[in-house]
Each structure stands twice: as structure tokens, then as C-alpha cells.
Amino acid sequence: LASMPGKPGRRLQAIEGSVPSLGALPPGCAFNPRCPDRFDPCATAPPPDYDVERDHSAKCYLHAPR
């Protein structure tokens, strides 16, 4: 979400590393090799949709119910 455009003149936050080929995605979450917040489940299975707010969901284990 930090990469979404917002205030004019504000630099967007980028994810380090190179984007993988669509034909060679890593196991688990496609962002897991480059995500600074990755943890165990990220490398094993793609995350499901988690409701974050009304009409807003995220495919990220960080949003899993605790």
C-alpha cells in the first residue's frame, strides 16, 4: 500500500529486487522473496483474501485474523 500514489511530490516506496517472470513465480506468495515482512507461511502457500475493511481485502498473511 505504501506504493500507491498519494501526495504530489512524494516519492513512492518500491519493493527491492527484481520482478519474477510470470512463468517462474516463486512458491507461496509471489512477493515473498522481496518482501521485508515475509515469514514462514509466505514461502509455502499463496495467501487467501483477507478482509481489511468494508469492500477492501488483501492477499497477505499479515492481515490474517489473530
Backbone torsions as a table, in degrees:
resi	resn	phi	psi	omega
1	LEU	NA	-24.1	179.4
2	ALA	-69.7	-10.8	179.4
3	SER	-92.0	-0.7	-179.2
4	MET	-77.4	139.5	177.8
5	PRO	-59.6	143.5	180.0
6	GLY	-142.9	-109.8	-177.5
7	LYS	-73.7	135.4	177.1
8	PRO	-58.7	140.1	178.9
9	GLY	84.6	-6.0	179.2
10	ARG	-90.6	128.4	-178.7
11	ARG	-72.0	134.7	179.2
12	LEU	-75.6	145.5	177.0
13	GLN	-82.6	129.7	-179.6
14	ALA	-105.8	157.2	174.1
15	ILE	-90.6	127.7	-179.7
16	GLU	-62.1	157.1	175.1
17	GLY	92.5	-175.3	-178.3
18	SER	-104.3	145.7	176.8
19	VAL	-69.8	130.1	-179.8
20	PRO	-72.5	156.5	174.9
21	SER	-65.9	140.6	178.7
22	LEU	-62.7	-22.1	178.0
23	GLY	-86.2	-4.7	-178.1
24	ALA	-140.8	50.4	179.0
25	LEU	-68.4	146.6	178.8
26	PRO	-70.3	160.1	175.4
27	PRO	-66.6	153.9	-179.7
28	GLY	78.8	-143.9	178.5
29	CYS	-69.5	134.6	-178.9
30	ALA	-63.1	-20.7	-179.6
31	PHE	-92.5	-8.2	-169.8
32	ASN	-56.7	-36.0	178.8
33	PRO	-67.7	-21.9	-175.1
34	ARG	-111.4	-7.3	-174.8
35	CYS	-81.7	126.9	179.1
36	PRO	-72.3	-14.2	-178.1
37	ASP	-104.6	11.2	-176.1
38	ARG	-64.5	151.7	174.8
39	PHE	-149.2	-178.4	-167.1
40	ASP	-41.9	-54.2	-175.0
41	PRO	-65.6	-20.2	-177.4
42	CYS	-61.6	-30.5	-176.8
43	ALA	-91.4	-5.5	-174.7
44	THR	-106.0	-36.8	-177.5
45	ALA	-148.7	143.8	176.3
46	PRO	-61.1	137.3	-179.1
47	PRO	-71.1	147.7	175.0
48	PRO	-79.8	178.6	174.2
49	ASP	-75.6	132.0	174.3
50	TYR	-118.0	131.4	177.1
51	ASP	-70.1	127.0	179.3
52	VAL	-103.9	-46.4	176.1
53	GLU	-144.9	176.8	176.5
54	ARG	-60.1	129.1	179.9
55	ASP	62.1	24.5	179.1
56	HIS	-142.7	126.4	178.6
57	SER	-131.6	165.7	179.2
58	ALA	-139.2	142.2	174.2
59	LYS	-99.0	77.4	-177.2
60	CYS	-155.9	130.6	-180.0
61	TYR	-62.7	-19.0	177.9
62	LEU	-65.8	-17.5	-179.3
63	HIS	-101.9	9.5	178.8
64	ALA	-66.6	143.6	176.4
65	PRO	-59.3	143.4	-178.4
66	ARG	-98.5	NA	NA
